[in-house]
Structures are given as structure tokens and as C-alpha cells.
């Protein structure tokens, strides 16, 4: 049986994520941690290659799928694949490289999440100018028919600190 990722369950997962943040370590079955690490590598490859078919292999096709990013909020696998990977990654950039670091993974039953920092280097397709950004990301996964699938991504820039900033 596949557990439905209801709003309440999602909030519980995120609350648990906050409680584990300070530890900065993985939790859950080592086999699940390894599978999610491989899924993260596939996710980075999908960004690097703007490969929509790979996106469809690693994401769930459930209606709950969502992706929150600085340019918008996508709902459903079709929007994620089209708006984020085909348009933003594929049409905006001629080259892309996503480097993931400081990963923490937490897996419980058929629900899991990861949190990590990333560096993104790219070249704009329109004029070849370079772009380099840094950020952080949380991903939520659900086990479907024995395989982990992405159901939600939320990414943002690095923290803003200093007086009068980040309010």
C-alpha cells in the first residue's frame, strides 16, 4: 500500500526535518539512504542535461507533485518537466552544472526527505555569458511500488544575514 502524502503528513515530515537539521546526518535504513543518494545523482544529471525523459523516471506522476523555485511554483509532473527542465534549464542555458553538497537524508517507511546545498554554473544560451548561483534545497520523496520517487522540491538562494536583511 502506498501512503498518500496528505497536507498533514507533509507538515509532519517537514517538522521532523527541522528537528534533525542540527544533527546534519542521515537517518533511516541504509538501503533507503543509498537509493535516495542515487536518486539525487540522477536529479543532478537531469539538471545538467535538461533531460525531460530522465525527469519522468525519477519523479512521481501523482497530482501532488510540486516544485517551488524563485521563478514560480509548478504543479504536476508535466509542469515540472516542461517549465523547469525543458524551458528553464534547456532553453535558457546552453550549459549547466549542478553540484550538490552537505546532503542529509531522512527516510521513514515510504516517506523521506533530503536537504542540501548546491552550486549551479551555467552559460546563457542567448549570449554565452556565464551564470553562477548558490542555494539550498529540500526534496520530499515517496516510495511507490518499491521505488523512491520525488514528489516535491523547494529551493531558494543562500541565507541573507546582516542588519535590516532577511526579514
C-alpha positions in Angstrom: 0.0 0.0 0.0 1.3 3.4 -0.9 0.8 6.1 1.8 -0.8 9.3 0.5 1.2 12.4 1.1 -1.6 14.4 2.7 -1.0 18.0 3.8 -0.9 16.8 7.4 1.7 14.1 6.6 3.8 16.6 4.6 3.7 19.0 7.6 4.8 16.2 9.9 7.7 15.3 7.6 8.8 18.9 7.4 8.6 19.3 11.2 10.7 16.3 11.6 13.2 17.7 9.1 13.6 20.8 11.2 14.2 18.7 14.3 17.0 16.8 12.5 18.6 19.7 10.8 21.0 20.4 13.7 22.4 16.9 13.6 23.3 17.2 9.9 23.4 13.4 9.5 21.4 10.7 7.7 18.7 8.7 9.4 16.7 5.7 8.3 17.6 2.4 6.7 21.0 2.4 5.0 19.5 0.8 1.9 16.9 3.6 1.6 19.6 6.3 2.1 21.7 4.7 -0.7 18.7 4.7 -3.1 17.9 8.3 -2.4 21.6 9.2 -2.8 21.4 7.6 -6.3 18.1 9.5 -7.0 19.9 12.8 -6.1 22.7 11.9 -8.5 20.0 11.3 -11.2 18.3 14.6 -10.3 21.6 16.5 -10.8 22.2 14.7 -14.1 18.7 15.7 -15.2 19.5 19.4 -14.4 22.9 19.1 -16.2 21.4 17.6 -19.3 17.9 19.1 -19.2 16.7 15.5 -19.9 12.9 15.5 -19.6 12.8 11.7 -20.0 15.1 11.3 -17.0 12.9 13.7 -15.1 9.9 11.4 -15.8 11.8 8.4 -14.5 12.8 10.0 -11.1 9.6 12.0 -10.3 6.3 10.6 -9.2 3.4 11.1 -11.6 0.9 11.8 -8.8 -1.1 15.0 -8.8 0.6 16.1 -5.5 3.9 16.7 -7.4 5.2 20.3 -7.0 8.3 22.3 -7.4 8.8 25.7 -5.7 11.6 27.9 -7.1 12.4 31.6 -7.3 10.6 32.0 -10.7 7.4 30.1 -9.9 5.5 27.2 -8.4 4.9 24.2 -10.7 2.1 21.6 -10.0 2.2 18.1 -11.5 4.9 16.3 -13.4 4.0 17.8 -16.8 4.6 21.4 -15.5 7.8 20.4 -13.7 9.2 18.6 -16.8 8.1 21.4 -19.2 8.6 24.6 -17.2 11.7 23.7 -15.1 13.6 21.2 -17.1 12.7 21.9 -20.8 12.2 25.6 -20.7 14.2 27.0 -17.8 17.2 24.5 -17.9 17.1 23.5 -21.6 16.0 26.7 -23.4 17.6 29.3 -21.1 21.0 27.7 -20.7 23.4 26.1 -23.2 25.5 24.5 -20.5 24.5 23.6 -16.9 26.3 22.0 -14.0 24.6 21.4 -10.6 27.0 20.4 -7.8 25.3 19.1 -4.6 27.0 19.1 -1.2 26.3 18.8 2.5 23.4 16.3 2.0 21.3 15.0 4.8 18.7 12.3 4.1 16.0 11.0 6.4 13.9 8.0 5.4 10.9 6.6 7.4 8.7 3.9 5.9 7.7 5.1 2.5 8.3 8.8 3.1 11.7 10.6 3.0 13.3 13.9 2.6 16.7 15.3 1.8 18.2 18.7 2.4 21.4 20.0 0.8 23.3 23.0 -0.5 24.2 23.4 -4.2 26.3 25.4 -6.6 25.0 25.9 -10.1 27.2 27.1 -13.0 25.7 27.7 -16.4 26.0 29.7 -19.7 23.1 31.7 -21.0 22.0 30.4 -24.4 21.3 33.9 -25.7 24.8 35.3 -25.5 27.0 32.7 -23.8 27.5 34.8 -20.7 28.3 32.8 -17.5 25.9 32.5 -14.5 26.9 31.1 -11.1 24.4 30.7 -8.2 24.4 29.0 -4.9 21.4 27.8 -2.9 19.8 25.3 -0.7 17.1 22.7 -1.4 14.7 20.4 0.3 13.3 17.4 -1.6 10.5 15.1 -0.4 10.2 11.5 -1.7 7.6 8.8 -1.6 8.2 5.1 -2.1 5.9 3.9 -5.0 5.8 0.3 -5.9 9.1 -0.3 -4.1 10.9 2.6 -5.8 11.7 6.1 -4.4 10.2 9.0 -6.4 10.4 12.7 -6.0 7.1 14.4 -5.1 8.3 17.9 -4.0 11.2 20.2 -4.4 11.6 23.6 -2.7 14.8 25.6 -3.4 16.0 29.1 -2.5 19.1 31.2 -2.5 21.5 31.3 0.3 20.6 32.8 3.6 20.6 36.6 3.8 22.2 38.0 7.0 23.0 41.3 8.5 21.1 44.2 10.0 17.9 45.0 8.1 18.2 42.0 5.8 16.4 38.7 5.7 13.3 39.8 7.5 
